[in-house]
């Protein structure tokens, strides 16, 4: 029996990002290089967002829950 193995990066790509200032599609994701801490059981990710309303892709930091 084989299982599909996913990474957090793969699961984030293609999702919609929404905030007060930006709405768009996440086109890339990686663990944040500066290791920002949001709390227990979370990891910081740097995501690149494509929006049809801006001239360039934008980058945002998001927190992802990784445990209970």
C-alpha positions as a printed Julia matrix, in Angstrom:
68×3 Matrix{Float64}:
  0.0    0.0     0.0
  1.42   3.39   -0.94
  0.48   6.78    0.36
  0.49  10.16   -1.28
  3.05  12.34    0.45
  2.49  16.1     0.47
  4.57  18.98    1.76
  3.15  22.15    3.24
  4.63  24.07    0.32
  2.77  21.88   -2.19
 -0.5   22.27   -0.31
 -0.22  26.08   -0.18
  0.44  26.58   -3.9
 -2.79  27.24   -5.78
 -4.72  28.4    -2.71
 -6.34  31.82   -2.54
 -4.73  34.4    -0.24
 -6.97  37.13    1.16
 -6.14  40.08    3.4
 -7.42  43.64    3.75
 -4.91  44.88    1.18
 -4.42  41.94   -1.2
 -6.31  39.08   -2.79
 -4.66  36.62   -5.13
 -3.34  33.12   -5.74
 -0.32  31.68   -3.95
  2.15  30.69   -6.66
  5.12  29.69   -4.49
  5.83  28.95   -0.84
  8.92  28.23    1.24
  9.79  28.11    4.92
 10.58  31.64    6.0
 14.36  32.14    5.87
 14.38  34.28    9.04
 12.59  31.73   11.22
  9.83  34.03   12.48
  8.04  32.63   15.52
  4.22  32.91   15.75
  3.62  30.55   18.66
  3.7   26.91   19.54
  2.87  24.39   16.81
  3.24  26.92   14.0
  5.78  27.52   11.25
  6.3   30.71    9.24
  6.17  30.53    5.44
  7.06  33.12    2.86
  4.52  33.01    0.04
  4.5   34.71   -3.36
  1.09  35.92   -4.47
 -0.14  36.68   -7.98
 -2.9   39.26   -8.21
 -4.43  40.53  -11.43
 -4.82  43.95   -9.73
 -1.1   44.62   -9.19
  1.8   45.05  -11.57
  4.14  42.7    -9.67
  3.77  39.63   -7.53
  3.65  40.36   -3.81
  5.25  38.47   -0.92
  3.64  37.84    2.44
  4.54  35.91    5.59
  1.93  33.5     6.87
  1.73  31.2     9.88
  0.83  27.53    9.35
 -0.36  25.31   12.18
  1.66  22.08   12.18
  0.53  20.34   15.36
 -1.95  20.27   18.19
